[in-house]
Amino acid sequence: MTGVPDAALAADSYLKLTGRPLLPEDKTATWLYDAPFGLLVHDASADPLFVYANRTAQQMFGYRWDEFVGLPSRLSAGAQDREERRVFMESVLRDGYADDYRGTRIRKDGHQFQLLEATVWNVLADDATVIGQAAAIWRWGDS
């Protein structure tokens, strides 16, 4: 199966690539929407678009669901940080995932904040095709 990545595929891919569960053992993928960490997923289009943003990520970035979904993921970083982000995301595409990512991001209102600890990984279809990328933001703070 190929298609649009979602939270369940992101969680499955996280387990496959890192060997660690994203979900507590007694939870389903619906729990991720209210998880205490930010979770973002974008597709694999030429200019990737967000297809999922949990409630924590929405609050972190200042977007509602309907504003977040469909937004080019490159816009999560300020213009001055986009090239660094692009190079990093290409390294994830090559390597499968990266732990302990740190970077500057920008809210809808233009204020910057810091990702202090994040894991970024490829979202895989059943046939192991990369259909997107996801990020779990464990810690964040003001710039």
DSSP file (Angstrom, degrees, kcal/mol; ACC not computed):
  #  RESIDUE AA STRUCTURE BP1 BP2  ACC     N-H-->O    O-->H-N    N-H-->O    O-->H-N    TCO  KAPPA ALPHA  PHI   PSI    X-CA   Y-CA   Z-CA
    1    1 A M              0   0    0      0, 0.0   125,-0.9     0, 0.0   126,-0.6   0.000 360.0 360.0 360.0 132.5    0.0    0.0    0.0
    2    2 A T        +     0   0    0    123,-0.2     2,-0.3   124,-0.1   122,-0.0  -0.769 360.0  95.0-120.6 173.3    1.2    3.5   -0.8
    3    3 A G  S    S-     0   0    0     -2,-0.3   122,-0.0     0, 0.0     0, 0.0  -0.999  72.0  -6.7 148.7-149.5   -0.6    6.8   -0.3
    4    4 A V        -     0   0    0     -2,-0.3   128,-0.1    39,-0.1    39,-0.1  -0.704  66.0-123.8 -87.9 129.5   -0.8    9.6    2.2
    5    5 A P        +     0   0    0      0, 0.0     2,-0.2     0, 0.0    36,-0.1  -0.373  34.1 178.8 -68.4 152.2    1.1    9.1    5.4
    6    6 A D     >  -     0   0    0     -2,-0.0     4,-2.5    36,-0.0     5,-0.2  -0.815  45.9 -84.6-141.4-177.1   -0.9    9.4    8.7
    7    7 A A  H  > S+     0   0    0     -2,-0.2     4,-2.4     1,-0.2     5,-0.2   0.876 124.7  51.9 -63.4 -38.6   -0.3    9.1   12.4
    8    8 A A  H  > S+     0   0    0      2,-0.2     4,-2.4     1,-0.2    -1,-0.2   0.932 112.4  44.7 -65.6 -44.8   -0.7    5.3   12.4
    9    9 A L  H  > S+     0   0    0      2,-0.2     4,-2.8     1,-0.2   115,-0.4   0.883 112.0  53.8 -64.8 -37.4    1.8    4.8    9.6
   10   10 A A  H  X S+     0   0    0     -4,-2.5     4,-2.4     2,-0.2    -2,-0.2   0.927 110.3  46.5 -61.1 -44.3    4.1    7.3   11.3
   11   11 A A  H  X S+     0   0    0     -4,-2.4     4,-2.0     2,-0.2    11,-0.3   0.913 113.4  48.5 -65.2 -42.8    4.0    5.3   14.5
   12   12 A D  H  X S+     0   0    0     -4,-2.4     4,-2.3     1,-0.2    -2,-0.2   0.916 113.1  47.6 -62.2 -43.3    4.5    2.0   12.7
   13   13 A S  H  X S+     0   0    0     -4,-2.8     4,-2.8     2,-0.2     5,-0.3   0.885 107.6  55.9 -66.1 -39.1    7.5    3.5   10.8
   14   14 A Y  H  X>S+     0   0    0     -4,-2.4     4,-2.8    -5,-0.2     6,-0.6   0.934 110.0  45.9 -57.8 -47.0    9.0    4.9   14.0
   15   15 A L  H  X5S+     0   0    0     -4,-2.0     4,-1.8     1,-0.2    -2,-0.2   0.925 114.0  48.3 -63.0 -45.3    9.0    1.4   15.6
   16   16 A K  H  <5S+     0   0    0     -4,-2.3    -2,-0.2     1,-0.2    -1,-0.2   0.909 119.8  37.1 -61.0 -43.2   10.4   -0.2   12.4
   17   17 A L  H  <5S+     0   0    0     -4,-2.8    -2,-0.2    -5,-0.1    -1,-0.2   0.852 130.4  25.7 -83.2 -35.9   13.2    2.4   12.1
   18   18 A T  H  <5S-     0   0    0     -4,-2.8    -3,-0.2    -5,-0.3    -2,-0.2   0.687  91.2-129.1-102.2 -21.0   14.2    3.1   15.7
   19   19 A G  S  <<S+     0   0    0     -4,-1.8    -4,-0.2    -5,-0.6    -3,-0.1   0.543  76.6 106.5  79.8   6.7   13.1   -0.1   17.5
   20   20 A R  S    S-     0   0    0     -6,-0.6    -1,-0.3    -5,-0.0    -2,-0.3  -0.918  72.9-117.2-118.9 144.2   11.2    2.0   20.0
   21   21 A P        -     0   0    0      0, 0.0    -9,-0.1     0, 0.0     4,-0.1  -0.582  11.5-161.1 -78.8 142.1    7.4    2.4   20.3
   22   22 A L  S    S+     0   0    0    -11,-0.3   -10,-0.1    -2,-0.3   -11,-0.1   0.748  78.6  58.8 -85.2 -28.7    6.0    5.9   19.8
   23   23 A L  S    S-     0   0    0    -12,-0.1     6,-0.1     4,-0.1     2,-0.0  -0.761  93.8-107.7-101.3 143.6    2.8    4.9   21.5
   24   24 A P    >   -     0   0    0      0, 0.0     3,-2.1     0, 0.0    -2,-0.1  -0.404  41.9-108.3 -59.2 150.5    2.4    3.5   25.1
   25   25 A E  T 3  S+     0   0    0      1,-0.3    -2,-0.0    -4,-0.1     0, 0.0   0.801 117.2  49.2 -55.8 -34.0    1.5   -0.2   24.9
   26   26 A D  T 3  S+     0   0    0      2,-0.0    -1,-0.3     0, 0.0     2,-0.3   0.253  99.8  85.4 -93.3  13.8   -2.1    0.3   25.9
   27   27 A K    <   -     0   0    0     -3,-2.1     2,-0.2     2,-0.0    -4,-0.1  -0.774  61.9-143.3-116.0 157.8   -2.9    3.1   23.4
   28   28 A T    >   -     0   0    0     -2,-0.3     3,-1.9     1,-0.0     4,-0.4  -0.605  42.1 -91.0-107.8 175.2   -4.0    3.3   19.8
   29   29 A A  G >  S+     0   0    0      1,-0.3     3,-1.2    -2,-0.2     4,-0.4   0.752 120.5  70.2 -60.9 -24.7   -2.9    5.8   17.1
   30   30 A T  G >  S+     0   0    0      1,-0.3     3,-1.2     2,-0.2     4,-0.4   0.802  87.3  67.4 -63.2 -26.1   -5.8    8.1   18.0
   31   31 A W  G X  S+     0   0    0     -3,-1.9     3,-1.3     1,-0.2    -1,-0.3   0.809  85.0  72.4 -60.3 -30.1   -4.0    8.8   21.3
   32   32 A L  G X  S+     0   0    0     -3,-1.2     3,-1.2    -4,-0.4    -1,-0.2   0.783  82.9  67.5 -60.3 -28.4   -1.3   10.6   19.3
   33   33 A Y  G <  S+     0   0    0     -3,-1.2    22,-2.4    -4,-0.4    23,-0.4   0.857 113.2  30.7 -61.9 -33.5   -3.6   13.5   18.6
   34   34 A D  G <  S+     0   0    0     -3,-1.3    -1,-0.3    -4,-0.4    -2,-0.2   0.143  90.4 139.9-109.0  18.2   -3.5   14.5   22.3
   35   35 A A    <   -     0   0    0     -3,-1.2    21,-0.3    -4,-0.1     4,-0.1  -0.198  63.4-118.8 -61.0 154.2    0.0   13.2   23.0
   36   36 A P  S    S+     0   0    0      0, 0.0     2,-0.3     0, 0.0    -1,-0.1   0.332  95.5  62.6 -80.4  10.0    2.2   15.4   25.3
   37   37 A F  S    S-     0   0    0     -5,-0.2    19,-0.3   102,-0.0    20,-0.3  -0.907  94.4 -99.0-127.2 158.3    4.7   15.8   22.5
   38   38 A G  E     -A  137   0A   0     99,-1.9    99,-2.7    -2,-0.3     2,-0.4  -0.566  35.5-169.9 -76.5 139.7    4.4   17.5   19.1
   39   39 A L  E     +A  136   0A   0     -2,-0.3    15,-2.4    97,-0.2     2,-0.4  -0.977   7.7 174.5-134.1 121.7    3.8   15.2   16.2
   40   40 A L  E     -AB 135  53A   0     95,-2.2    95,-2.4    -2,-0.4     2,-0.4  -0.948   6.8-172.6-123.6 144.3    4.0   16.4   12.6
   41   41 A V  E     -AB 134  52A   0     11,-2.2    10,-3.0    -2,-0.4    11,-1.5  -0.997   2.6-175.0-136.4 132.0    3.8   14.4    9.4
   42   42 A H  E     -AB 133  50A   0     91,-2.9    91,-1.8    -2,-0.4     8,-0.2  -0.889  23.5-116.7-121.6 161.1    4.4   15.6    5.8
   43   43 A D  E     -A  132   0A   0      6,-2.3    89,-0.2    -2,-0.3    90,-0.2  -0.071  27.5-107.6 -82.6-172.9    3.9   13.9    2.5
   44   44 A A        +     0   0    0     87,-0.7    88,-0.1    88,-0.1    -1,-0.1   0.053  68.3 133.1-107.7  24.1    6.6   13.0   -0.1
   45   45 A S  S    S-     0   0    0     86,-0.1    -3,-0.0     4,-0.1    86,-0.0  -0.200  76.1 -97.6 -68.6 168.3    5.6   15.6   -2.7
   46   46 A A  S    S+     0   0    0      1,-0.3    -1,-0.1     2,-0.1     0, 0.0   0.863 127.5  28.3 -56.7 -38.9    8.3   17.8   -4.3
   47   47 A D  S    S-     0   0    0     26,-0.0    -1,-0.3    27,-0.0    -2,-0.1  -0.817 106.9-132.0-119.7  85.8    7.4   20.6   -1.9
   48   48 A P        -     0   0    0      0, 0.0    25,-2.8     0, 0.0    26,-0.5  -0.003  19.1-153.1 -52.4 139.2    6.2   18.5    1.0
   49   49 A L  B     -E   72   0B   0     23,-0.3    -6,-2.3    24,-0.1     2,-0.2  -0.885  22.5-107.8-111.9 141.0    2.9   19.4    2.6
   50   50 A F  E     +B   42   0A   0     21,-2.7    20,-2.8    -2,-0.4    -8,-0.3  -0.474  35.3 173.2 -64.5 134.9    1.8   18.8    6.2
   51   51 A V  E     +     0   0A   0    -10,-3.0     2,-0.3     1,-0.3    -9,-0.2   0.422  67.3  27.0-118.7  -8.1   -0.8   16.0    6.3
   52   52 A Y  E     +B   41   0A   0    -11,-1.5   -11,-2.2    16,-0.1    -1,-0.3  -0.966  52.4 168.2-156.7 137.7   -1.0   15.7   10.1
   53   53 A A  E     -B   40   0A   0     -2,-0.3   -13,-0.2   -13,-0.2    16,-0.1  -0.876  26.6-140.5-149.5 116.1   -0.3   17.9   13.1
   54   54 A N     >  -     0   0    0    -15,-2.4     4,-2.5    -2,-0.3     5,-0.2  -0.163  34.5 -94.9 -73.4 174.1   -1.4   16.8   16.6
   55   55 A R  H  > S+     0   0    0    -22,-2.4     4,-2.3     1,-0.2     5,-0.2   0.873 124.3  52.5 -58.8 -40.7   -2.9   19.2   19.1
   56   56 A T  H  > S+     0   0    0    -23,-0.4     4,-2.4   -19,-0.3    -1,-0.2   0.919 110.8  47.3 -63.2 -43.1    0.5   19.9   20.8
   57   57 A A  H  > S+     0   0    0    -20,-0.3     4,-2.6     2,-0.2     6,-0.3   0.895 109.6  54.2 -64.8 -39.4    2.1   20.8   17.5
   58   58 A Q  H  X>S+     0   0    0     -4,-2.5     4,-1.6     1,-0.2     5,-1.2   0.924 112.3  43.6 -59.5 -44.2   -0.8   23.0   16.6
   59   59 A Q  H  <5S+     0   0    0     -4,-2.3    -2,-0.2     2,-0.2    -1,-0.2   0.900 112.9  52.7 -67.1 -40.6   -0.3   24.9   19.9
   60   60 A M  H  <5S+     0   0    0     -4,-2.4    -2,-0.2     1,-0.2    -1,-0.2   0.909 120.2  32.0 -60.8 -44.6    3.4   25.0   19.4
   61   61 A F  H  <5S-     0   0    0     -4,-2.6    47,-2.8     2,-0.2    -1,-0.2   0.570 105.8-123.4 -93.9 -11.5    3.3   26.5   15.9
   62   62 A G  T  <5 +     0   0    0     -4,-1.6     2,-0.3     1,-0.3    -3,-0.2   0.719  66.8 126.1  78.2  21.5    0.1   28.6   16.4
   63   63 A Y      < -     0   0    0     -5,-1.2    -1,-0.3    -6,-0.3     2,-0.2  -0.868  55.9-130.3-110.5 146.2   -1.9   27.0   13.6
   64   64 A R    >>  -     0   0    0     -2,-0.3     4,-2.4    -3,-0.1     3,-1.1  -0.489  37.9-100.7 -79.3 163.3   -5.4   25.4   13.7
   65   65 A W  H 3> S+     0   0    0      1,-0.3     4,-2.7     2,-0.2    -1,-0.1   0.915 123.8  51.7 -50.2 -49.2   -5.7   21.9   12.0
   66   66 A D  H 34 S+     0   0    0      1,-0.2    -1,-0.3     2,-0.2    -3,-0.0   0.698 113.5  44.8 -69.1 -18.1   -7.3   23.4    8.9
   67   67 A E  H <4 S+     0   0    0     -3,-1.1    -1,-0.2     3,-0.0    -2,-0.2   0.785 115.5  47.1 -87.9 -33.4   -4.4   25.9    8.6
   68   68 A F  H >< S+     0   0    0     -4,-2.4     3,-2.3     2,-0.1   -18,-0.3   0.945  94.4  77.6 -75.5 -50.6   -1.7   23.3    9.2
   69   69 A V  T 3< S+     0   0    0     -4,-2.7   -18,-0.2     1,-0.3   -27,-0.1  -0.468 105.8  20.5 -68.4 123.5   -2.8   20.6    7.0
   70   70 A G  T 3  S+     0   0    0    -20,-2.8    -1,-0.3     1,-0.4    -2,-0.1   0.212  92.1 128.6 100.4 -12.6   -1.8   21.5    3.4
   71   71 A L  S <  S-     0   0    0     -3,-2.3   -21,-2.7   -21,-0.1    -1,-0.4  -0.581  71.2-107.0 -73.8 132.7    0.9   24.0    4.5
   72   72 A P  B >   -E   49   0B   0      0, 0.0     3,-1.8     0, 0.0   -23,-0.3  -0.431  25.0-136.6 -58.5 129.0    4.3   23.5    2.9
   73   73 A S  G >  S+     0   0    0    -25,-2.8     3,-2.1     1,-0.3     4,-0.2   0.771  98.7  71.4 -64.8 -24.9    6.4   22.0    5.7
   74   74 A R  G >  S+     0   0    0    -26,-0.5     3,-1.5     1,-0.3    -1,-0.3   0.787  86.6  67.9 -59.3 -25.8    9.4   24.3    4.7
   75   75 A L  G <  S+     0   0    0     -3,-1.8    -1,-0.3     1,-0.3    -2,-0.2   0.513  77.9  79.7 -75.6  -2.8    7.3   27.2    6.1
   76   76 A S  G <  S+     0   0    0     -3,-2.1    30,-2.4    -4,-0.1     2,-0.3   0.659  94.0  57.1 -73.6 -14.5    7.8   25.7    9.6
   77   77 A A  S <  S-     0   0    0     -3,-1.5    28,-0.2    28,-0.3     5,-0.1  -0.876  96.7-107.1-113.3 149.2   11.3   27.3    9.5
   78   78 A G    >>  -     0   0    0     -2,-0.3     3,-2.0    26,-0.2     4,-0.8  -0.285  39.2-100.9 -67.1 160.6   12.0   30.9    8.9
   79   79 A A  G >4 S+     0   0    0      1,-0.3     3,-0.7     2,-0.2     4,-0.4   0.851 123.7  54.1 -52.6 -38.8   13.5   31.9    5.6
   80   80 A Q  G 34 S+     0   0    0      1,-0.2    -1,-0.3     2,-0.1     4,-0.2   0.662 113.0  43.1 -72.2 -16.0   17.0   32.1    7.1
   81   81 A D  G <> S+     0   0    0     -3,-2.0     4,-2.0     1,-0.1    -1,-0.2   0.415  87.2  91.6-108.5  -0.4   16.7   28.5    8.4
   82   82 A R  H <X S+     0   0    0     -4,-0.8     4,-2.8    -3,-0.7     5,-0.2   0.866  83.4  51.6 -69.9 -36.9   15.2   26.7    5.5
   83   83 A E  H  > S+     0   0    0     -4,-0.4     4,-2.4     2,-0.2     5,-0.2   0.930 111.2  48.2 -66.4 -43.3   18.3   25.6    3.7
   84   84 A E  H  > S+     0   0    0     -4,-0.2     4,-2.2     1,-0.2    -1,-0.2   0.910 113.4  48.6 -60.4 -42.1   19.7   24.0    6.9
   85   85 A R  H  X S+     0   0    0     -4,-2.0     4,-2.9     2,-0.2    -2,-0.2   0.921 109.9  51.8 -62.9 -45.1   16.3   22.3    7.4
   86   86 A R  H  X S+     0   0    0     -4,-2.8     4,-2.0     1,-0.2    -2,-0.2   0.917 110.6  47.5 -59.7 -45.4   16.3   21.1    3.8
   87   87 A V  H  X S+     0   0    0     -4,-2.4     4,-1.7     2,-0.2    -1,-0.2   0.909 113.0  49.5 -63.1 -42.7   19.8   19.6    4.1
   88   88 A F  H  X S+     0   0    0     -4,-2.2     4,-1.9     1,-0.2    -2,-0.2   0.937 109.5  50.5 -62.2 -46.6   18.8   17.9    7.4
   89   89 A M  H  X S+     0   0    0     -4,-2.9     4,-2.2     1,-0.2    -1,-0.2   0.856 108.2  53.5 -62.7 -34.7   15.6   16.5    5.9
   90   90 A E  H  X S+     0   0    0     -4,-2.0     4,-1.9     2,-0.2    -1,-0.2   0.872 106.2  53.0 -65.4 -36.1   17.6   15.0    3.0
   91   91 A S  H  X S+     0   0    0     -4,-1.7     4,-2.8     2,-0.2    -2,-0.2   0.878 108.4  50.1 -66.9 -36.0   19.9   13.3    5.5
   92   92 A V  H  X S+     0   0    0     -4,-1.9     4,-3.0     2,-0.2    30,-0.2   0.917 107.5  53.9 -65.5 -43.0   16.9   11.8    7.2
   93   93 A L  H  < S+     0   0    0     -4,-2.2    -2,-0.2     1,-0.2    -1,-0.2   0.905 115.7  40.2 -56.6 -41.7   15.7   10.6    3.8
   94   94 A R  H  < S+     0   0    0     -4,-1.9    -2,-0.2     1,-0.1    -1,-0.2   0.902 125.0  34.7 -72.7 -43.6   19.0    8.9    3.3
   95   95 A D  H  < S-     0   0    0     -4,-2.8     2,-0.2    -5,-0.1    -2,-0.2   0.620  99.6-124.5 -95.3 -14.9   19.6    7.6    6.8
   96   96 A G  S  < S+     0   0    0     -4,-3.0    26,-2.4    -5,-0.2     2,-0.3  -0.242  76.8   0.1 100.7 -45.5   16.0    6.7    7.9
   97   97 A Y  E     -C  121   0A   0     24,-0.2     2,-0.3    -2,-0.2    24,-0.2  -0.983  55.3-148.0-165.3 166.3   15.8    8.7   11.0
   98   98 A A  E     -C  120   0A   0     22,-2.5    22,-2.4    -2,-0.3     3,-0.3  -0.986  12.4-153.5-144.4 133.9   17.7   11.1   13.3
   99   99 A D  E    S+     0   0A   0     -2,-0.3    20,-0.2    20,-0.2    -2,-0.0  -0.607  72.2  26.5 -98.5 163.6   17.5   11.5   17.1
  100  100 A D  E    S+     0   0A   0     -2,-0.2     2,-0.2     1,-0.2    19,-0.2   0.816  75.4 175.3  56.7  37.8   18.2   14.6   19.2
  101  101 A Y  E     -C  118   0A   0     17,-3.2    17,-0.9    -3,-0.3     2,-0.4  -0.530   8.2-171.8 -73.0 140.8   17.5   17.1   16.4
  102  102 A R  E     +     0   0A   0     -2,-0.2     2,-0.3    15,-0.2    14,-0.2  -0.985  17.5 139.0-130.5 142.5   17.6   20.8   17.4
  103  103 A G  E     -C  115   0A   0     12,-1.6    12,-3.5    -2,-0.4     2,-0.4  -0.980  48.8 -96.2-173.6 164.9   16.6   23.7   15.3
  104  104 A T  E     -C  114   0A   0     -2,-0.3     2,-0.3    10,-0.2    10,-0.2  -0.776  40.5-179.0 -93.2 134.3   14.9   27.1   15.1
  105  105 A R  E     -C  113   0A   0      8,-3.0     8,-2.3    -2,-0.4     2,-0.4  -0.820  18.5-128.6-128.3 169.2   11.3   27.1   14.0
  106  106 A I  E     -C  112   0A   0    -30,-2.4     6,-0.2    -2,-0.3     2,-0.1  -0.965  11.9-138.6-128.1 135.3    8.7   29.9   13.4
  107  107 A R    >   -     0   0    0      4,-3.1     3,-2.0    -2,-0.4   -45,-0.2  -0.364  35.8-102.0 -80.7 165.7    5.2   30.3   14.6
  108  108 A K  T 3  S+     0   0    0    -47,-2.8   -46,-0.1     1,-0.3    -1,-0.1   0.855 123.9  56.7 -54.4 -37.3    2.3   31.5   12.5
  109  109 A D  T 3  S-     0   0    0    -48,-0.2    -1,-0.3     2,-0.1     3,-0.1   0.418 122.1-106.2 -80.1   3.1    2.6   34.9   14.3
  110  110 A G  S <  S+     0   0    0     -3,-2.0     2,-0.2     1,-0.3    -2,-0.1   0.280  76.0 134.4  93.7 -11.0    6.3   35.2   13.2
  111  111 A H        -     0   0    0     -5,-0.1    -4,-3.1     1,-0.1    -1,-0.3  -0.520  49.3-133.6 -74.2 138.8    7.8   34.5   16.6
  112  112 A Q  E     +C  106   0A   0     -6,-0.2    31,-1.0    -2,-0.2     2,-0.3  -0.588  25.5 177.2 -88.5 153.0   10.7   32.0   16.6
  113  113 A F  E     -CD 105 142A   0     -8,-2.3    -8,-3.0    -2,-0.2     2,-0.4  -0.942  25.7-109.9-146.2 169.1   11.1   29.1   19.0
  114  114 A Q  E     -CD 104 141A   0     27,-3.7    27,-2.1    -2,-0.3     2,-0.8  -0.859   6.1-145.2-109.2 133.0   13.6   26.3   19.5
  115  115 A L  E     +CD 103 140A   0    -12,-3.5   -12,-1.6    -2,-0.4    25,-0.3  -0.875  24.0 180.0 -83.6 115.4   13.1   22.6   19.0
  116  116 A L  E     +     0   0A   0     23,-1.9     2,-0.3    -2,-0.8    24,-0.2   0.740  67.9   7.8 -93.6 -26.6   15.4   21.4   21.8
  117  117 A E  E    S+ D   0 139A   0     22,-1.8    21,-2.0    -3,-0.1    22,-1.8  -0.840  75.3 152.7-158.5 117.3   14.9   17.6   21.2
  118  118 A A  E     -CD 101 137A   0    -17,-0.9   -17,-3.2    -2,-0.3     2,-0.4  -0.986  31.1-143.8-143.8 153.2   13.2   16.0   18.3
  119  119 A T  E     - D   0 136A   0     17,-2.3    17,-2.8    -2,-0.3     2,-0.4  -0.979  18.2-168.4-114.9 132.4   13.3   12.7   16.4
  120  120 A V  E     +CD  98 135A   0    -22,-2.4   -22,-2.5    -2,-0.4     2,-0.3  -0.973  14.4 164.7-122.5 135.5   12.7   12.9   12.7
  121  121 A W  E     -CD  97 134A   0     13,-2.4    13,-2.9    -2,-0.4     2,-0.3  -0.956  38.4 -96.7-147.8 163.3   12.0    9.8   10.6
  122  122 A N  E     - D   0 133A   0    -26,-2.4     2,-0.6    -2,-0.3    11,-0.3  -0.612  32.2-134.5 -79.2 139.9   10.8    8.5    7.2
  123  123 A V  E     - D   0 132A   0      9,-2.8     8,-2.8    -2,-0.3     9,-0.9  -0.876  27.4-155.8 -96.2 126.1    7.2    7.3    7.0
  124  124 A L  E     - D   0 130A   0     -2,-0.6     6,-0.2  -115,-0.4  -111,-0.1  -0.827  10.5-137.9-110.9 138.9    7.1    4.0    5.1
  125  125 A A    >   -     0   0    0      4,-2.8     3,-2.3    -2,-0.4  -123,-0.2  -0.311  46.6 -89.9 -75.9 172.9    4.3    2.3    3.2
  126  126 A D  T 3  S+     0   0    0   -125,-0.9  -124,-0.1     1,-0.3    -1,-0.1   0.807 131.2  53.6 -56.5 -31.0    3.8   -1.4    3.6
  127  127 A D  T 3  S-     0   0    0   -126,-0.6    -1,-0.3     2,-0.1     3,-0.1   0.267 122.2-107.2 -89.6  12.9    6.3   -2.0    0.7
  128  128 A A  S <  S+     0   0    0     -3,-2.3     2,-0.2     1,-0.3    -2,-0.1   0.520  70.4 147.7  74.3   9.2    8.9    0.2    2.5
  129  129 A T        -     0   0    0   -128,-0.2    -4,-2.8     1,-0.1     2,-0.6  -0.561  55.3-116.6 -70.1 136.1    8.5    3.0    0.0
  130  130 A V  E     + D   0 124A   0     -2,-0.2    -6,-0.2    -6,-0.2     3,-0.1  -0.663  41.2 168.1 -75.9 118.6    9.1    6.4    1.7
  131  131 A I  E     -     0   0A   0     -8,-2.8   -87,-0.7    -2,-0.6     2,-0.3   0.317  61.8 -33.5-113.6   5.2    5.7    8.2    1.5
  132  132 A G  E     -AD  43 123A   0     -9,-0.9    -9,-2.8   -89,-0.2     2,-0.3  -0.981  59.5-101.3 169.0-171.0    6.6   11.1    3.9
  133  133 A Q  E     -AD  42 122A   0    -91,-1.8   -91,-2.9    -2,-0.3     2,-0.3  -0.975  24.8-159.8-140.0 153.8    8.5   12.1    7.0
  134  134 A A  E     -AD  41 121A   0    -13,-2.9   -13,-2.4    -2,-0.3     2,-0.4  -0.916   3.0-155.9-133.2 158.3    7.4   12.7   10.6
  135  135 A A  E     -AD  40 120A   0    -95,-2.4   -95,-2.2    -2,-0.3     2,-0.6  -0.997   4.1-161.0-136.8 131.1    8.8   14.5   13.6
  136  136 A A  E     -AD  39 119A   0    -17,-2.8   -17,-2.3    -2,-0.4     2,-0.8  -0.966  14.2-155.6-106.4 120.2    8.2   14.0   17.2
  137  137 A I  E     +AD  38 118A   0    -99,-2.7   -99,-1.9    -2,-0.6   -19,-0.2  -0.854  18.0 173.6-102.6 106.6    9.1   17.1   19.2
  138  138 A W  E     +     0   0A   0    -21,-2.0     2,-0.3    -2,-0.8   -20,-0.2   0.859  67.3  15.7 -82.6 -38.5    9.9   16.0   22.7
  139  139 A R  E     + D   0 117A   0    -22,-1.8   -23,-1.9  -102,-0.0   -22,-1.8  -0.997  65.7 163.7-140.9 142.9   11.2   19.3   24.1
  140  140 A W  E     + D   0 115A   0     -2,-0.3     2,-0.3   -25,-0.3   -25,-0.2  -0.960   4.8 172.5-151.3 163.3   10.9   22.9   22.9
  141  141 A G  E     - D   0 114A   0    -27,-2.1   -27,-3.7    -2,-0.3    -2,-0.0  -0.978  38.2 -69.3-165.0 171.9   11.3   26.4   24.2
  142  142 A D  E       D   0 113A   0     -2,-0.3   -29,-0.2   -29,-0.2   -31,-0.0  -0.306 360.0 360.0 -69.4 153.8   11.4   30.1   23.4
  143  143 A S              0   0    0    -31,-1.0    -1,-0.1    -2,-0.0   -30,-0.1   0.455 360.0 360.0 -75.8 360.0   14.2   31.6   21.4
